[in-house]
Amino acid sequence: MNTYADFVAEKLKPAETIHDELTTSKVDLLHAVVGLSGESGECLDLVKKHAFNNKPLDNHKLIEEMGDCEFYLAALRNALGVSRQDVINGNVAKLSKRYKSTYTDAEAIARGDER
């Protein structure tokens, strides 16, 4: 290995291979999660500036960005063929297993739903 850049180039999956293996369903999933990541990053930036720079929170803009997150969540659910209620039910089941009654730090650390 000459440099770390050479090492990375050797280990990285070639773009041509990724391109050849892409399907429309993979592209739909990727589009949804990339969009969600970008929009959630915009939400994060608004709150970060409010918390750390004492900038007034722009509720209108935050709600707008939350709507964009909802859009990409819907796209992700569509790509997976699940409903919003399916996702909510799964989350309720997971958190009910993790927390026997209410939130506790100990149960959050133990993550009993992952055993």
GUMAR-494364 format. One line per 10 residues: their letters; for each residue x, y, z of C-alpha. Coordinates in pm, whole numbers. Layout:
N
a	X:Y:Z | ...
END
This chain:
115
mntyadfvae	0:0:0 | 145:333:-105 | -100:567:62 | -425:552:250 | -594:687:-63 | -460:386:-254 | -585:154:19 | -933:308:4 | -939:291:-376 | -851:-79:-356
klkpaetihd	-1118:-159:-96 | -1402:60:-223 | -1670:-113:-427 | -1642:18:-785 | -1909:261:-894 | -1967:60:-1211 | -2051:-247:-1003 | -2291:-50:-785 | -2453:95:-1096 | -2493:-248:-1253
elttskvdll	-2651:-388:-935 | -2902:-104:-888 | -3268:-182:-933 | -3558:58:-935 | -3660:-61:-589 | -3308:10:-456 | -3317:355:-617 | -3659:424:-460 | -3525:325:-117 | -3209:526:-161
havvglsges	-3399:832:-285 | -3629:817:19 | -3355:779:281 | -3123:1035:120 | -3412:1281:105 | -3508:1208:465 | -3149:1252:578 | -3120:1587:402 | -3447:1719:536 | -3380:1598:891
gecldlvkkh	-3042:1769:864 | -3224:2093:780 | -3441:2047:1092 | -3129:1982:1297 | -2958:2294:1164 | -3254:2515:1256 | -3262:2378:1611 | -2880:2390:1638 | -2874:2759:1551 | -3154:2821:1800
afnnkpldnh	-2982:2626:2080 | -2620:2727:2023 | -2638:3066:1850 | -2948:3199:2028 | -3115:3257:1693 | -3493:3276:1726 | -3653:2946:1633 | -3831:2978:1301 | -4133:2758:1376 | -4276:2811:1029
klieemgdce	-3955:2693:861 | -3916:2402:1104 | -4273:2288:1035 | -4203:2320:663 | -3895:2098:696 | -4090:1851:911 | -4338:1829:626 | -4053:1744:391 | -3945:1471:636 | -4301:1337:634
fylaalrnal	-4291:1332:252 | -3977:1120:246 | -4105:894:526 | -4413:831:312 | -4188:756:15 | -3990:512:229 | -4308:341:350 | -4427:318:-11 | -4096:164:-117 | -4125:-95:162
gvsrqdving	-4497:-157:106 | -4591:-75:464 | -4836:168:615 | -4774:443:868 | -4976:238:1115 | -4749:-63:1055 | -4451:151:1149 | -4626:294:1454 | -4735:-51:1570 | -4381:-181:1536
nvaklskryk	-4243:111:1732 | -4501:68:2010 | -4416:-303:2033 | -4041:-232:2047 | -4068:42:2309 | -4319:-154:2517 | -4070:-438:2534 | -3783:-201:2617 | -3964:-1:2887 | -4184:-204:3122
stytdaeaia	-4386:102:3228 | -4220:440:3181 | -3879:545:3056 | -3582:465:3277 | -3216:520:3204 | -3140:164:3312 | -3386:15:3063 | -3260:248:2790 | -2907:120:2848 | -3013:-245:2878
rgder	-3215:-228:2552 | -3420:-535:2642 | -3589:-529:2301 | -3264:-625:2126 | -3209:-960:2297
END
